[in-house]
Amino acid sequence: MSIHKTEALVLKTMPFRSSSLIVTFFTPRLGKVRGVVKGVHREGEIRQAGFELFTHAEYVFYEKKRSDLHLISDAAILESHHALRDRLEGIAYASYFCELVDELTEVQDPHPKIFDLLKESFHFLPVIPPPRLETVFVTQLLREMGWLPFLESCLQCGAKPLEKGFFSIGHGALLCERCRSKDTAALPVSSSALAVLRSYSKDALADCLRVSHSSAIEGQIKTLITTFVNYRLGKVLKTRKFLDSIRTVLKSA
């Protein structure tokens, strides 16, 4: 077995037998990695802390050649991100980000920009309104996965530049007014929302978050992106359902 030492962010954990954990974490150079931490519940809270959800740590694991479930031996915490676990809102949104990354990526398929995006988003989550961060995060995650909708011209006739149009969920692209009949379910996109969505797809995360937009624009973009993600995944993620179920509670908090 080869030994690896890498920084990573914990995406999810699952109890395994009486005292162990199966941990899924995301690394900058190895992508998503799954492994078993043996005896973690017997060794007290200090060791368990290194495997809490959202934790940024340096991990040592032994790679098994015949399995994608490796043996994790050690964790040195770099950032605990405890602030994300202190509030329901932080837990809900961070869990959604993690589940999206887990669903969209394959085991040991490196995506260093996705690692950076997730790490940076964890830093912003306690200080930026989470719904706003969510929209930028999901758009940029789609970009890094090559899933970003085509936004530059009409998919059908090639007309450009389009200042507004209709977004076809099934085609993942824009249609102009003349070609909307090709997908009557296509959702309208205002000129303002389209301009913001284009900036989210190209600019750095921090730059996108420096500029505030109206709730109407943010709401329109969120509806488009969330509907598109659900369509591409073929399901609604559990964490997405949970976020939707507690929306009223979060607004009144």
N, C-alpha and C positions, 0 to 999 in steps of 0.2 A: 504494500500500500504506500502511495506517495503522500507526503505531508504538505499541507497548504496553510499559509498564514495570510489572512486577508481582512480588511475592514468590511463591514456589512451592516445592513439595516434589517431588523427582524420584521418579516411580513406576517407570519402567523405561527402559532404553536398548537400542539395537540398532545394530550397526555398519552403516554405509551407505557403499558404495564403498570406496576405499582409506584415506581419512583422515577421514571424517565420521561423525557419529552421528545417529540419529533418537532424540529424547528425548521421553518423555511425562511431563509434570509437572502437578501439581494446584495451582490457585490459589484464593484466597478469593473473588475477584469475577468470574472468568472461567470457573471450573470446570476441567475437564480440557483441556489444550492439548498438541498434538503439533507438533514442529518439527524442522528439520534444523540441526545445528551443523556448519558446513563447516570442514574443515582442522584439526579439534581435535587430531588425533593428530600433526600436524606442529609444533604450537606448544608442546609440552612439558607436563610434569606440572601446572604451575600452572594453566593454562587447563582441562585435563582435570578437575581437582578440582571445578570448579563444576558438573560434570555427573555426578558419582558418584551411585550409588543412595542414596536417603534424604536427600540434601543439601537444606538449606533455604537458598535464595538469592534474590536479586533479579535477575530476568531482563529483558532487552530483546529483543523480537522484532517482526518485521515481519509483519503479518497479510496473508495472501493471500486475496483475495476468492473465487477460484474453486477453492480447495483448503483442506482442513483441516490440511494439512501446511505450517506456516509457517517462516519463516527466523529462527533465533535468533542474535543477534549478540553478546550479552554476558551475563556472569554475575558477580555480586558475592556471595560467600558470606556468609551470616548465621550459619549453624551447619552444620558439616560432618557432625555425627552420626557421627564416625569410630568411636565406641564400639560402634555397632551393627554395624559391619563387622569388628570385631576378633575376634568370637567366632561360632562356627557357630550358636549359639542365637539371637543377635541378628540375624544375616543371615536365618535361616530364618523367624523370626516377623515381622520387619519386611517381608520380601518377601511373606509371606502377607497382611499388612495392605494392602500396596500393590496386590497383584493383586486383592484383593477390591474396593478402591476403583475400580480400573481397569475391572473387569468390571461393576460395578453402576452406574457413571455414564456419561453420554453426553458427547461432545465439546462443550465450551463451554456446559455447562449448570451454572450457578453453584450451589454448595452450601457457603456459608461455614462452616456448622457442621461439615461433614465435614472441611474443611481444618483447623479448630481441633482436631477430634477426633484426626486423624492426627498433627498436630504435637505435641499433648499426649501422645499415646501413645508417640511416639518418645522423649520426655523420660523417661517412666516405665519404658520397656522395659529399660534397664540396671539398674534398682534394684528392680523389682517382679517376682515370679515370672511369667515370660511366659505360662504356661497360664492363670493367673488373669486377667491383663490381656487375653488373647485373648478370653475369654468376655464381658467387659464391652465391649470394643471392638466385637466383632461384633454384640452386642445393640444397642448404640447406633448403629452404622452402619445396621442394619436400620430402626431408628426414624427416622433422618433420611431414608432412602429411601422411607419409607412401606410397608416390608415387614414391620414388626413384627407378630408373631403376636397374635391377639386373646386377651387373658388375663383379661378382667373377668368373663365369665359363660360359661355353656354355650352353644355356638353353636346347638345344636339346639332346646333348650327355654327358654333364657334364664335358667336358674336362677342366682342369685347371692346372696351372694358365695360363690365356690367356694374352699374352703380347700385342696382337692386335686382332682385330676381326671386326665384322659387327654388327651395332646396329639396331635391329628391333623395329621400332616405334610402330607397332601394338602390339607386345608382351612386350615391355618395358624391353628388355633384350639383351644380347650379343649372337651372334652366331659365331662359329669358321668357318674357311675357308671351311671345309668339309661339314658343315651343312647349309651353306649360301643358298642353293637351297630351304630351307624351307620358306625363305622370300627373294625373288630376289630384293625387294626394300630396303633391309637393307642397311644402310649407313656405309661406311668404317670408322673405327676408328684407328688412328695410335697408336703405342705403347706409344709415348710421351703424346698424348692427353688423352689416357686411364689412364695413371699414374696420370696426373693432375686431371682428373675428379674424380678418386678415392680419392685423397687427399681432394678435395673440399667437398666430401660427408662425410668425417670423421673428418677433422680437424676444429678447431675453426675459425670463420670468420677472426679475426685479423691475425692469423697465415697464412691463405691462401693468404691474401693480402700483406704479407711481401715479397713474392717471385714473381718476374716478369717472364712472359713467352712470347714466341714469338707471334706475331699477328696471325700467321698461326694456332698455337695450340689453342689460345683463340677463334679464328673464328670457328674452327671445333667444339669445345665444345659448343659454343653458338648456332650453327646451329642444333646440336643434341638436346640440351635441349629445345630450342624454338620450334622446330618441334614437340617434344614429348609433351610439354605442350599444344600446340594448338590442337594436336590430342586428348589428354585426356579431354580437355575442350569442344571439339567439335566445336570450334570457335576460331577466332583471336580476342583478346581483343581490345577495342577501343584505349586504351593507347598504345598497341603494334603497331597498325596501325599508330598512330600519330608519335611514335618514328621512325618507318620506313620511314614515309613521310618527316621527317625533317633531316634525316641522312646527306644529302648533306650539308645542312645549318650548322649543328653542326661541320662537318669536316672542313668547311671553316672559322669557327668562330675563 
